[in-house]
């Protein structure tokens, strides 16, 4: 007897059973005649309703005889068993791949044919699977029909709910058979196994970069196309990854759902919590195969490797610069647009990076949560602590590939390289002066605007640089934390100590290219060069005078204001400059720190010593 074929009158599909055709027709009509009497969900098949009802009752009548896991549907158990047996009974007739589920094969075949039969009636996007279309439609409707029974979260996909529940239970049912790592998702295990095999089966057709996961390739392609399909419904921002949108939304809500069980810190992303926990355990599971350095996060290792390879996969579409990190590219783009989306709610300052705002806020609160375990010094930023530790260890992990110098910070290396190339990519739009560092340009611009965003909380002074404020505060506290190991002198600034040490060594590493005079400090050379060029970049806003040094302008302004902020604590005489006060104090103390190397005379002022030496030269 010939087998009867049942054909769909809408599409060309055929079925061996009339019941299957009936179910199929509902994919065209959208009919869902089987309604749940607990919630509002409806289904096109009675079996799907039966399975769904078990999500309410918690019933799981089907048990795996290998691992004792229970399932709400017999089909789920059958598919699960194949995970143990490795059975994949559905082979592809185009390539050599096989699958454990027929639906996986059907979906896979569409990668060969390119078929996407399911179209969204809102945005016309097409999908290869009806379930993908159903899930996609929820991005338009906002529907999240799968609520978590532990917390208040809801999800648009049942699979997402299952994964989420594991954040509460800690369950990680997928084990790597090479190492001892466990994973909460099978896809994470598949991706992880490729770190052992090195397999990267997904290639970008634009730049030929290969990836171990198809999702990584999809996200990477958006870097080329500029596609950002995940818009924020609060502000105008869009994102290339849904997870980035989720994390971004929390900047609006302030939500931090991931808590550390060791300390009381909360995090907006689970990956941040995982990384944070390693600060307690000291775990660094990711090793560099070039220099054997270990990292607590795989992303940190990936970025670190680019230091060895020189890879900079994130190019700027405005200038020719490329970056090793996507976040650096994002921050760099703002140098072109001038965008500073992160505003301080205490003062009026804005920042181009969220991390800079977080660090800045600590200048208001005084918070310094990061402590050095060697000298117990505290820092407001973890990066500052990392860099500070290198002062103790002597580590300089950023070598120059031109000369033999190494640096403790990557930014120092970048700046140093420009001494070889002569590159000065940052231009002032007022006077056309160019700079090798963006920070130098920012500080320079304040010379034109008069902006001094760093006020002293003791006196009324303000400064254009945070470093100048730090140094100034020490004039109030008297703190001089930088001691010379040759003599007993101490200094309030590290740069002053470095310059002072050269008085012992005689080192003068900075040469003038006009008269070949050498200097112990780069700032002295800069000021000296102005003697040749005649440049006086510091104009007085009261009279027409200009000065080659900002300090000279500050002192000059006091001739207009009459200000004398430096008072002698012995006789109460006041002075307009700190150097005048220092010289005056020697009248009280009798100190004469400038000895003549010919006779035994000493002087309180260097100028007096210079004049005295002429009396020896005359004889």
Buried (B, 14 or more C-beta within 10 A) or exposed (E): EEEEEBEBEEEEBEBEEEEEBBBBBBBEEEEBEBEBEEEEBBBBBEEBBBBBBBBEEEEBEBEBEEEEBEBBBEEBBBBBBBBEEEEBEBEBEEEEEBBBBEEBBBBBBBBEEEEBBBEBEEEEBEBBBEBBBBBBBBBEEEEBBBEBEEEEBBBBBBEBBBBBBBBEEEEBBBEBEEEEBBBBBEEBBEBBBBBEEEEBEBEBEEEEBEBBBEEBBBBBBBBEEEEBBBEBEEEEBBBBBEEBBBBBBBBEEEEBBBEBEEEEBBBBBEBBBEBBBBBEEEEBEBEBEEEEBEBBBBEBBBBBBBBEEEBBBBBBEEEEBBBBBEEBBBBBBBBEEEEBBBEBEEEEBBBBBEBBBBBBBBBEEEEBEBEBEEEEBEBBBEEBBBBBBBBEEEBBBBEBEEEEBBBBBEEBBBBBBBEEEEEBBBEBEEEEBBBBBBEBBBBBBBBEEEEBBBEBEEEEBBBBBEBBBBBBBBBEEEEBEBEBEEEEBBBBBEBBBBBBBBEEEEEBEBEBEEEEBEBBBEEBBBBBBBEEEEBBBBEBEEEEBBBBBBBBBBBBBBEEEEEBBBEBEEEEBEBBBEEBBBBBBBEEEEEBEBEBEEEEEBBBBEEBBEEBBEEEEEE
